[in-house]
Amino acid sequence: MSINIGSVRLADPVILAPMSGVTDLPFRRLVKRHGAALVVSEMIASQAMIRESRQSLKMAENSPQEQPMAVQLAGCEPAVMAEAAKLNEDRGAQLIDINFGCPVKKVVNGHAGSSLMRDETHAARILEATVKAVKLPVTLKMRTGWDDATRNAPRLARIAEECGIRMVTIHGRTRCQFYEGRADWRFVREVKAAVRLPVIVNGDIASLEEVDTALAESGADGVMIGRGAYGRPWFLAQVIHHLRTRTRRADPPLGDQLATVLEHYDDMLVHYGRETGVRMARKHLGWYSRGLHGASEFRAAVNRETDPERVKTMLRGFYLPQIDRQAA
């Protein structure tokens, strides 16, 4: 099930979704090491990127271990989007992804994200300017439409193809749904029928059964997984194994999971600095511990701790008894 995105070939069409506050360099590098085909950065505002703000530069950092990787840009000005894309090409990204899907009010009120689905002419200017600015493949992520009355993703996908976009990802909800209800994977089939590009289905894919159903209902060429990877950086590798062999790969033993958590935690401390890293890691520790014995009590305690070494002691104290029980 390999796909080509311009000059970039993915042996397996299983992609980590861009997620604000989640798909930073430490998490992307970890997911990639476990075996994902492609990882995508957090959404970066193009205006902040060309100002080279400290936050945008941090979000755009990449490493050789995660390549190929894509940087996702959001914005409403074609020239600014083009300049931001060129900056990220120079900084080592191998693909540029354009965000027409973010439903957040702050982004939409700035005439970016999913609001661009309501102005196809202006959307085309952004797509064309970005494609012309770089030698890299440029991809697009969007929703099915603004609302149920204007589900124009198939038409916008055709426009994107004409502008030189190399792949389209569809989150199976409208903007007005935000993250409510269920993703409409069947509608993605209409987008697939409208273009010759690779089409990726996204939304509510958190199990192997949902992978199979999403692909069958959408006719898509691959899957993009977001929240399904929370606390499971190995999940995309499990999906790849399933698609290749039609068999299941078990979750790593708890001892290996603890090693992964500690590695991820240390990497976040280095990436953000110790004080910020402790805070940024808390959500990940909550996701990693989900479903284990005493997880709620552990989360309550670890979220109050500010010393990184004590956090690591708490992690070992939480996992080691469970590892012993698993071994017994």
N, C-alpha and C positions, 0 to 999 in steps of 0.2 A: 504493500500500500504506500509506496514512496510517492512523494510529490515534488515538483520543481517549482520554486518561487523565483522566477528569473534565473539568475546564476547560482542560486542557493538550492541545493538538493537536500530534502529531508528523507532519510531512510524510512522513518515512521511518522505519520501525520498526527502526532500527539504533542500539543503545544500548551505551555503554561500561560494562563491568561495574565494580562497586566492588572494588578490590584494595588490601589493606593495604600501605602503603609504596610504592604506585605511583600511585594516582589522587588525588594531591594537586592543589592549585590550579594549579601550573605545567603539569602534564601534562594535566589536564582542559581548561584553557584552550587548549592547543596542539591537542588532538584536536578540540575544538569549532571552532577556527578552520579546520581542514582540512575540516570539514563534517559531523561527527557530529550525529545528531538529538537525543540526550540523553546527558548524562554524569552519573555517580553518584560521590559522595565515597567515601573510605575508610570502612570500618565504624567507627562511633564508639560507645563505651560510653555508654549513657544516663546512668548514675550520674556518670561523669566530666563529662558535658556540663552537668548541672545544678549541679555544683560549679564549673563554668567553669574547669576546669584549663587551664593554658597549652597543653598538647598538644591537648586536645579542641577548644579554640577555634581553634587553628591548622588542625586538620583540617577544621573546619567553615567556614573562610573561603571566600567565593565572590566572584565578580566579574560585572559586567554582561555581559562578553564571552562568558561560558559559559552564559548562561541560554537555555532552561530547564535547571536542574540539580536533582538530587535529593540529599538528605542521607540516608545510610543509618544507622539506629540499631539497636543491639543491647541487650538487657536482659531481665530476668525479672520486673520489678515494673510492673504496669500504670500506676500513678500516676506513677512515675519516667519511664517511656517517654512518657507523655502530656506531662509537663512539658518533657522534652527536645525533643519534637516542636514544642511551642509556642515554645520558645526559638529553634529553627532557623527557624520561620516568621517570627519577628520579625527574624531576622538575614538574611533575603532568599532562603531556599530556596524553590523553587516546587513541589517535591514532597517527601514523606517516604517513604522506603523502609524496611521493617522486615526485619531479618535473622533468618530461621529456617533458615539454611543453613550457617553457619560450622561446620566440623567440628573446629576446633582444641580440644585437650583443655582448655586454660585457660578457654575460653569455654563449652564444654559442661559442665565441672565447676561452672561458675557458674550452671547451669540456664538458659543463654541459647543463641542460635544454633540449631543443628539439634536440640539436646536438647528444644526446645519442640515438635517434631513428635511426641514421645512423650506429650505431655499436651495433648490437643486442647481440653479445657475451659479450662485456664489460657491456652493460646495464644489462644483466643477472647477472653478478658478483656483481654489485651494489645492485640489488634487493635481491639476495640471502644473501649477507652479512648483509644487513639492517634487513631483516626478522629474521635472526638467532641471531641478537644482542639484541632483545627486546622480551618481553612477550606480548606486545601490538599488536593489529592488524595493519598491514602496508598496505597502499593503494597507488595507482599510478594515477597520472594525466598526460595525454599526448595529443598530437594532432593527426590528422589523418595520418600524415607522414611528411617527410621533404619537399617534393614538390609533384606536381600532378603525377609525374612518379614513386614515391616511397611511396605510401600510405600504409604503413606496420603495421598500428595499430592493425589489427586483429591478425597478427602473433606475434607481441610483447605482445599483451594481453594474448595469450596462453603461451608464455614464462613466463610472470608474474605469471600466475596461477600456473604453475609448480614450481615456486620459492617460493610460499606461500603467494603471494599478495592476499588480501581479497576483494578488490573492485577496479574497474577501472573507471576513469572519462575521457571522450573524449571531447575535444574542437573540434568542427567541422570544423576546418581549418588546412591547412598545415603550417609548419613554414614559408615558403616563402610567404604566404599570410599575415603574421603578423595579423592585424585586419581589413584587407580590404575585400571587397566582403561580402558574406553572409556565415554563418556557414552551413555546409552540414550535416544536421541532418540525412538524409537518409543513409549516409555512416556508421553512428554509428550502424545501424542495422547489418552490417557485423561483427562488433566487438561483438555485443550481440550474434550472431550466433556462434561465435568462442569459447566462454567460458561459464562456468557455474557460474561464479562470478556475483554479482550485477554490472551492467553497468549504469553509470550516464552520461546524455547528458548535454553539456555545450556550451555556445556561443549564443549571440543574443536573450536571453530569458528575455524580459523586460515587458511582458504583459501576462495576463491570456490566451489570444488567442495563444500567442507564446508558453506558457507552454503546452497547449493541442496539438498544431501542432508538437512541438518538440518530445513529448512523442509518438504521433501516428506515426510519420515518422521514429523515431529511434528504437521503441520497447524497449526503455531503461526502467530501473527500477525506475528512479528518475531524478530530475533536479538539476543542480548546477547553481546558479544565481550570476552573478558578477555585471556588470555595471547597471543592472536593479535595484539594491539596492541603487544606489547613491541617497542620499537625501530622501530615503524611507526605513528606517530600519524596517518598518512594512510590507514591500511588501512580504517577505517570509511567514509571517503569513497569509497574504491574499491568497497566493498560496495554503497553506495547507488547509485553509478553503474551497477554491474552489474545491480542489481535493476530500475533504471529503464530501462536500454537493452539489457540482455543482451549487453553488450560489455565488454571489459576496459580499464581505465585503467592504464597502465604506472606503475611506481614513479617518483617524482621523479628527475630526473638527480642525479648525485652532488653537483654544485655546490649544488643546492637542498637536498639532504639535509644538507650541511655547514652551510648557513645555518640550517636547522631545529635541528640539534644545538647550535650556538652560541647561538641564541636561547633554547632550552630550558635550557641550562647557565646563562646569565646570569640567567634568571628564577628558577632554583633558588637561586642565590647571594643574590638579593634576598629571596626568600621565607624562606629558612632562616638567612641570614647566611652569611658566606664560609666559615667553618670547617666548620659542619655541612653546608652546601650542597655542598662538595667531596665529602664522604663520601656524602651521599645520592644524588649524581648518578652515582656509579661504576657502579651496576647498569645505569642507562640507557645510559651510554657503551658498556658491554659489549654491550647488546642492539643498539644502533645499528650497531656495527662488525661484528656477526655476519655471516659469509659473505664478508667482504671480505678481500683479500690481506693477510696479516700480522696478522690480527685478534688471534690469541692472544698474540703478542708485544706488540702494542699494549696489550691489556688488562692484561697483567702489569706493564707499565711505568706505565701511567696510574693503576693502583690503588695504586701506591706514592707517587704525587706528592701533595703537600699544598698546593702553591701554585696558586691558581686561574689566574693568568696563564700559568704554565708549562703547566698542563693545556690551555689554549686553544692555546698554541703547539704542543703535541704533537698536538692534534686537526688543526690545519692541516697539520702535517708528515705525518700519516697519510693525510689525505684528498686533498691537492693532487696528489701523484703519480698517484693513482688517477683523479682527475678529468682529468688530462692524458692518461692512457692511454685513458680512455673517449672523450675528444674526438678522439684520433688514430684 
